[in-house]
Amino acid sequence: MSSSTPITPANRIGLDYRAEAARLGPPVVPIIDAHTHINGTDAVDVFAEAMAIHGVESVWSMTSLEIVAEVRDRLDGHLEPIAVPDFRAADRRHAHGDGYLDRIRAYRDAGARLAKFWSAPRIVDVGREAGDPEMFRLDGPVRRAGMELAVELGMGIMVHIADPDTWFRTRYADASIYGTKAEQYEPLEAVLRDYQVPFMVAHMGGWPEDLDFLDGLLERHPLLSLDASATKWIVREISRHDPQRVLAFLGKWRGRILFGSDIVTLDEHLESGRPEDDNEMNRKAGSREEAFDLYASRYWALRTLWETDHDGESPIADPDLAMIEPDRHDEMSAPRLRGMSLPRELLASFYREAALDFASKLPLP
């Protein structure tokens, strides 16, 4: 702990993340981070340091189409773009429909080999704003048009499905609007059957809380892989499992579980917040050093989870705890971080070989 390090949600116990990275040492193999959102042409330089000190060689990123070339250059080419809609567009119907078809083509020209379809339960709210709550259902005609184009272009498909169990107990408690968690997987299984291309489902398939369910999902769909991104969610839920169960799961599905962080970088993270700025993502950091801690904290927490026998509180605040138990927790509370101590050969697959194998099934950039 450094007395000069400011206490923030990304560093609630005052760690010197540079010193902690040195203490961890290099990973067993250079890491491929298969799930990031690298944006901001200045923030990317801060992120590059966090990558370097943790042995992250390259990233797959949902970078805005307009800055893919510049971000790739700033990362010395170590970025593979993933196609995403223009989430900031005012016309949601167009952005997720015909507008996304145009962007998929442009992303493919920029080297993208995956097209992402964001299908968190709150996509119902986006559809409602556009006039139809069912408009963006994963197995509906709008999404299928995008998937069919991706398949035609030789691309794989990436999906965000479901959200943490904590959110189904709070934000999505009204199942008449959002459905149950299990019901989120009905459209996913439909498109997995219909499109025989490599699929990657984000955030440990959206259900790291239930490894038995994920066993069944992977058994039913041999072209399916999962990325283990979303640091706070993964740290909280994986730490609750018995390490031997996690080891057995990752061993059984070796080659089909990819490392990911879900790090989001923005130039707004380098600036002090403005009173009128009510964007949660922008408020996560307010200087270059806070931005560095935000990005480095994710790699430190994940490497500590997967590589070590550490057992203590996470340095990253997890507001989901206060959502569930507001009388016991506040916004700076954190869950247990219990290291899984994965063996070297399994780490090598998880950190790198699984991503290389998945990429080998996709067309050349």
C-alpha positions, -999 to +999 in steps of 0.1 A: +000+000+000+013+035-009+004+064+013+004+087-017-020+067-038-055+083-038-084+061-027-108+055-056-133+028-065-106+013-087-081+013-058-100+013-026-070+000-005-043+023-020-022-002-040+007+008-062-003-011-092+030-008-109+048-023-079+021-050-077+025-059-114+063-062-108+056-085-078+033-107-100+060-109-127+053-118-163+025-142-171+033-177-183+026-166-218+019-132-234-018-126-228-044-120-255-073-100-240-104-111-261-128-085-247-121-048-244-136-014-254-105+007-262-116+042-272-100+076-268-069+085-287-051+098-256-065+072-231-051+045-252-015+055-243-024+052-206-039+018-213-008+007-232+012+010-200-013-011-181-011-037-208+027-037-209+033-042-171+009-071-171+022-089-201-008-083-223+004-086-259-028-077-278-064-069-274-097-076-292-117-044-289-151-029-296-134+003-307-155+030-324-152+024-362-141+060-367-109+056-347-100+020-353-070+029-375-056+055-350-061+032-320-044+003-338-015+025-346-011+038-311-010+001-299+016-008-325-008-029-344-018-050-314-055-045-317-082-066-335-114-047-339-148-062-332-178-047-351-204-029-329-233-006-336-231+031-331-245+031-295-245+069-294-268+074-324-301+090-315-320+068-340-318+034-322-339+016-348-315+026-376-283+022-355-291-014-346-308-022-379-297-010-414-271+013-399-254-017-383-253-036-415-234-007-431-210-007-401-204-044-402-192-041-438-170-012-429-156-030-398-149-060-420-129-037-444-110-025-413-100-060-404-128-071-380-136-108-379-163-108-352-196-089-352-211-083-318-248-084-309-255-068-276-285-086-260-285-077-224-321-078-209-322-040-210-323-042-248-360-044-242-359-008-230-340+002-262-366-015-283-394+002-264-378+036-271-378+027-308-414+017-307-413-021-301-399-039-270-393-071-291-375-053-319-340-062-309-347-097-297-316-118-305-335-143-327-357-116-343-355-104-379-334-073-372-307-092-354-309-121-378-302-097-407-270-087-391-259-122-383-267-133-419-245-105-432-217-115-408-219-151-419-219-140-456-187-120-449-171-150-432-172-134-397-178-150-364-205-138-340-201-124-305-230-120-281-236-104-247-265-124-232-280-120-197-265-100-168-254-108-132-278-126-109-276-096-087-293-075-114-321-101-119-329-096-082-330-058-086-329-040-120-347-069-137-370-080-109-400-076-131-399-108-152-430-097-171-408-071-187-374-086-188-380-123-185-362-147-161-325-153-164-331-187-179-354-173-205-325-151-219-309-182-233-339-193-255-331-169-283-293-176-279-298-213-283-319-207-314-292-187-332-265-210-321-284-238-338-291-218-370-257-202-376-229-227-377-200-203-373-177-197-344-196-179-316-182-162-285-205-153-256-192-127-234-188-126-196-184-164-191-216-169-211-235-145-189-238-170-161-205-174-141-227-180-111-238-214-126-210-235-140-233-265-144-255-245-168-225-235-188-214-271-190-247-279-207-245-249-230-210-258-242-219-295-246-249-286-268-230-262-291-195-273-302-188-240-320-194-220-289-166-204-268-169-181-238-148-151-227-142-146-190-145-108-190-162-083-167-138-080-139-160-071-110-186-097-119-160-124-126-140-117-094-172-118-073-187-149-086-157-171-094-144-164-059-176-179-045-169-212-063-148-240-048-114-237-066-115-274-076-148-269-093-134-239-113-103-260-121-125-289-133-146-266-155-117-248-171-099-281-176-130-297-192-134-268-216-098-260-222-095-242-255-130-228-254-127-204-225-108-172-234-093-145-211-110-111-212-111-080-191-140-058-204-117-027-198-133+005-212-110+034-220-122+069-228-104+102-231-129+116-205-111+094-179-082+118-182-101+149-172-116+160-139-154+156-139-177+184-146-208+190-124-231+185-153-214+153-164-238+125-153-223+097-174-213+069-150-186+056-173-169+091-176-169+095-138-148+063-132-116+084-134-106+120-135-069+122-143-042+102-161-031+085-129-067+076-119-072+063-154-041+042-151-053+027-118-087+020-134-072+000-163-044-016-143-067-026-115-086-049-138-055-067-150-041-070-115-074-084-101-078-109-129-043-121-129-044-124-091-077-144-093-065-168-119-028-172-110-024-170-073-036-182-039-045-147-027-075-145-004-087-111+006-110-082-003-108-070-039-092-036-043-121-027-067-154-014-053-184-035-064-217-016-062-237-048-068-231-057-031-250-025-020-278-032-046-285-066-029-278-057+008-279-019+012-279-022+050-246-040+050-227-025+021-221+009+004-207+019-030-171+013-019-177-022-006-159-051-023-162-088-024-138-116-016-110-122-042-100-158-038-072-170-061-077-201-082-040-210-086-045-224-121-017-247-133+007-232-159-005-253-188-041-244-182-031-207-178-013-209-212-045-221-229-067-196-211-045-166-216-034-172-252-038-205-269-077-205-268-078-171-285-053-182-312-074-213-318-106-193-320-090-168-344-077-196-366-114-204-374-120-169-387-110-153-420-078-134-423-081-097-413 
